[in-house]
Amino acid sequence: MMQARVWWLVWAGVLGALALVVLGICVGSAGLENLIGPLLNPTLDPPQTAMAQQIVWQIRLPRTLGAWAAGALLGLAGAVAQGLFRNPLADPYLLGSASGASLGVALALAALGGGAGMLGGGNMMNGGVAVSVFSSALWVRLGLTGAAFLGAVLAVMLTLVLSRGVGHTLRLLLAGVVVGVVLGAMTHLVLLFSPESLQAMQAFMLGSTAFVGWTSCVLMAGVWAVCVLAAWLLARVLDGLSLGDATAISLGLPVAPMRAALVAVLAMATGTAVAQTGLIAFVGLAAPHLVRSVVKTTHAHLMLLSSLMGGVLLMAADTLARWLIAPQELPVGMLTAVLGGGYLLWLMHRSSSLGGGRAA
């Protein structure tokens, strides 16, 4: 019965993702009605057809697929973090990766002069984008992406140094909190001395998939495949850790090296997603909760399902962010924070109500 429910959820995630890909291609500032004619009758107006094809194939499709890949990475990282720390409120940013990525981007923006267009700005949103602007800023964007990823990795390494390895989960958690606070303060200090970087930095802090192209899609898909495989192979240690360190050791599991490998998976998945889309809240936290509300299963299935759920959640949020106030758009990170926070508040209220009912 449980196995059937797992496969049902897998197919629901796949079909939901395919439906959202189609919907994501249709939503944008140019509108679907302005694209259908040139696409269906390419010989009537070749320049208009070329522009329509560029909007669909070079902007909307990679952005939609990139939203799925980033959400899948965050959902996987959230499931790993919650299993690793044995805490359902753990999220992918607990080890300081988000603060490290933010500091890396802030330093890069300050070094480059930090104009508003560094991260693409409003001109790169939706179908009305000027591709020439994107091309001219490509190397700058790659540099900022590298700075974000490097900052995230260095922050996790600093957390590991302060916690003296991965042997003590509580110490690792506290070190991550300290690193996050300190690096966050350093980011604000950099922006204080480089106010021209504030507007560009805002796009990163609020999270956006508007900058995602085919290169980002391929990169995130490759990292996702590696992380899913590694997490699947390490799932047994999470099952053991859920019963306590002593039980895991008694089962013959090499807890310390496998915990280190899980931290590496968490850092790689989170750092890659943050480097490509900025800080997107609550996807990694909410996705495992949604899966657990439908099916109770082992960590091997939980991580795969959480990854699929995270991809669907971010695709849906990105499409909604483009549609709500079209032709403008909301930052997708802000939308996921509002929706995810509301969902978790409802979950807490329901849990407390059920607890009160049992107590009565």
C-alpha positions, 0 to 999 in steps of 0.5 A, spaced: 500 500 500 505 504 501 509 503 495 503 504 491 502 511 494 509 512 493 509 511 486 502 515 485 506 521 488 511 520 483 507 520 477 503 526 480 509 530 481 511 528 474 505 530 470 504 536 475 511 538 472 509 537 465 503 541 466 506 547 469 512 547 463 506 548 458 503 553 463 510 557 464 511 557 456 504 561 456 505 566 461 509 572 460 509 580 459 508 578 451 502 574 452 500 568 449 496 571 444 501 575 441 506 569 440 501 564 437 500 567 430 507 568 428 509 561 431 503 558 427 504 562 421 512 563 420 512 565 413 507 571 414 512 575 418 519 572 419 522 577 424 516 577 428 516 569 428 523 569 430 522 574 436 516 569 438 521 563 437 526 566 441 521 568 447 519 561 447 525 557 446 531 562 449 527 565 455 520 562 457 522 554 457 529 555 460 526 559 465 521 554 467 525 548 467 530 552 471 525 553 476 524 546 476 531 544 477 532 549 483 526 547 486 528 540 486 535 542 489 532 545 494 527 540 496 532 535 496 537 539 500 531 540 505 529 533 506 537 531 507 537 537 512 531 535 516 534 528 516 541 530 518 539 534 524 533 530 526 529 536 526 522 537 521 524 545 522 531 544 519 532 548 512 537 548 507 540 554 509 542 552 516 549 551 515 550 558 513 550 557 505 545 562 504 549 568 508 556 566 504 552 566 497 550 573 499 556 575 501 560 573 495 555 576 491 555 583 495 563 583 494 563 581 487 558 587 486 562 592 490 568 590 486 564 591 479 561 597 481 555 594 482 550 597 477 542 595 477 543 592 471 548 587 474 543 581 475 539 583 469 534 588 472 527 589 470 529 588 463 530 581 463 523 579 466 519 575 461 518 575 454 519 582 453 527 581 454 532 584 450 536 578 448 542 583 447 542 586 454 543 578 456 548 577 452 552 583 454 552 581 461 553 574 460 560 574 463 558 578 469 552 574 470 557 568 470 562 571 475 556 573 480 554 566 479 561 563 481 562 568 487 555 566 490 557 558 489 564 560 492 561 564 498 556 558 499 561 553 499 566 557 504 561 558 509 559 551 509 567 549 510 567 555 516 561 552 519 565 545 519 571 548 522 567 551 527 564 545 529 570 541 529 567 536 524 560 533 523 560 528 529 556 533 534 549 535 530 548 540 535 554 543 535 554 543 527 547 547 528 549 552 532 556 553 528 551 554 522 547 559 526 553 563 528 556 563 521 550 565 518 549 571 523 556 573 522 556 573 514 550 576 514 552 582 518 558 582 513 554 583 507 550 589 510 557 592 511 559 591 504 553 594 502 553 600 507 560 602 503 557 600 496 550 603 496 550 603 488 550 595 489 543 595 493 538 595 487 542 589 484 543 585 490 536 586 492 534 582 486 539 576 489 536 577 496 528 576 493 530 570 489 528 570 481 529 565 476 529 571 471 536 570 470 536 562 468 538 560 461 540 553 458 547 553 461 544 554 468 539 549 467 544 544 464 548 545 470 543 545 475 540 538 472 547 535 472 548 537 480 541 534 481 542 528 478 549 527 482 546 529 489 540 525 488 544 519 487 548 520 492 543 521 497 539 515 495 546 511 497 546 515 503 539 514 505 540 508 510 544 512 514 539 517 515 534 512 517 539 509 522 540 516 525 532 517 526 533 512 531 539 516 534 547 515 533 547 509 538 542 505 534 546 507 527 552 505 530 550 499 532 547 497 525 554 497 523 553 504 519 560 508 518 556 514 521 561 520 521 564 519 514 556 518 511 554 524 515 560 528 512 558 526 505 550 528 507 553 535 509 557 535 502 550 533 498 546 539 502 552 544 501 552 542 493 545 542 492 544 548 496 550 552 493 548 551 486 541 553 487 542 559 490 548 561 485 543 561 480 536 563 483 538 567 489 535 566 496 528 563 495 525 561 502 521 555 504 521 551 498 526 546 502 522 547 508 515 546 506 517 540 500 518 534 505 512 536 510 508 536 504 510 529 502 510 527 509 503 529 509 501 524 504 505 518 505 510 515 510 516 512 507 523 511 508 528 517 507 530 514 500 523 515 497 522 521 502 528 525 499 526 523 491 519 525 493 521 532 496 525 533 490 520 532 485 515 536 490 520 542 491 521 542 483 513 543 482 512 548 488 517 553 485 515 552 478 508 553 480 510 559 484 514 562 478 508 562 474 504 565 479 509 570 480 509 572 472 501 572 472 499 576 478 501 583 476 503 582 469 506 585 465 510 586 471 512 580 476 513 579 483 520 576 486 518 569 486 522 568 493 517 573 496 511 569 494 514 563 496 516 566 503 508 568 504 505 562 501 510 557 505 510 561 511 502 561 511 502 554 510 507 552 516 503 557 520 497 553 518 500 546 519 502 549 526 495 551 528 492 544 526 498 540 530 496 544 536 489 543 535 489 536 534 494 536 540 489 539 544 483 535 542 487 529 544 489 532 551 481 533 552 
